């Protein structure tokens, strides 16, 4: 085998090996949460659901405010509020 052939084989083998190590590094932190016995696993989900409900209520309120402000601007821009 020549040096160029060995170099080519090393490059070809390095790509899949690097991919394995990179994927392990990316997904390494996620496995710790799913390997538990389930104790306390429902509490973060409930907290998260409560937090999402609060955020949704806040967004709904902001949307309503924006709609009201936009409708008032439309009325005044068409001359509905001026004479």
C-alpha positions as CSV (number, residue, x, y, z in Angstrom):
1,X,0.0,0.0,0.0
2,X,1.2,3.4,-0.8
3,X,1.1,6.4,1.5
4,X,-1.7,8.1,-0.4
5,X,-3.9,4.9,-0.1
6,X,-3.3,4.7,3.6
7,X,-4.1,8.4,4.0
8,X,-7.3,7.9,2.0
9,X,-8.3,4.9,4.2
10,X,-7.6,6.9,7.4
11,X,-9.8,9.7,6.2
12,X,-12.6,7.3,5.2
13,X,-12.5,5.6,8.6
14,X,-12.1,8.9,10.5
15,X,-15.5,10.3,9.3
16,X,-17.7,7.6,10.8
17,X,-15.7,7.4,14.0
18,X,-15.9,11.2,14.5
19,X,-19.6,11.0,13.8
20,X,-20.1,8.4,16.5
21,X,-18.2,10.5,19.1
22,X,-20.0,13.7,18.1
23,X,-23.4,12.0,18.4
24,X,-22.5,10.5,21.7
25,X,-21.5,13.9,23.0
26,X,-24.7,15.5,21.7
27,X,-27.0,13.0,23.2
28,X,-25.0,12.1,26.3
29,X,-26.9,14.6,28.5
30,X,-30.3,13.4,27.5
31,X,-30.0,9.8,28.7
32,X,-29.7,10.7,32.3
33,X,-33.2,12.0,32.6
34,X,-34.8,8.9,31.0
35,X,-32.9,6.3,33.0
36,X,-34.4,7.1,36.4
37,X,-37.0,5.0,38.2
38,X,-39.7,7.5,37.6
39,X,-39.7,9.1,41.1
40,X,-40.3,12.8,40.8
41,X,-40.6,12.6,37.0
42,X,-44.2,14.0,37.1
43,X,-43.4,17.1,39.1
44,X,-41.3,18.9,36.5
45,X,-44.0,18.1,33.9
46,X,-46.8,19.5,36.1
47,X,-44.7,22.6,36.8
48,X,-44.0,23.0,33.1
49,X,-47.7,22.7,32.3
50,X,-48.6,25.3,34.9
51,X,-45.9,27.6,33.5
52,X,-47.2,27.1,30.0
53,X,-50.7,27.9,31.0
54,X,-49.5,31.1,32.7
55,X,-47.6,32.0,29.6
56,X,-50.6,31.3,27.3
57,X,-52.9,33.4,29.5
58,X,-50.4,36.3,29.3
59,X,-50.1,35.9,25.5
60,X,-53.9,35.9,25.2
61,X,-54.1,39.1,27.2
62,X,-51.4,40.8,25.1
63,X,-53.2,39.7,21.9
64,X,-56.5,41.1,23.1
65,X,-54.8,44.4,24.0
66,X,-53.1,44.6,20.6
67,X,-56.4,43.8,18.8
68,X,-58.2,46.6,20.8
69,X,-55.4,49.1,20.1
70,X,-55.5,48.2,16.3
71,X,-59.2,48.5,16.1
72,X,-59.1,51.9,17.8
73,X,-56.4,53.1,15.4
74,X,-58.5,51.9,12.4
75,X,-61.5,53.9,13.7
76,X,-59.5,57.1,14.1
77,X,-57.6,56.7,10.8
78,X,-60.9,56.5,8.9
79,X,-62.2,59.6,10.5
80,X,-64.7,57.7,12.7
81,X,-63.4,59.5,15.8
82,X,-62.9,63.0,14.3
83,X,-65.3,65.6,12.9
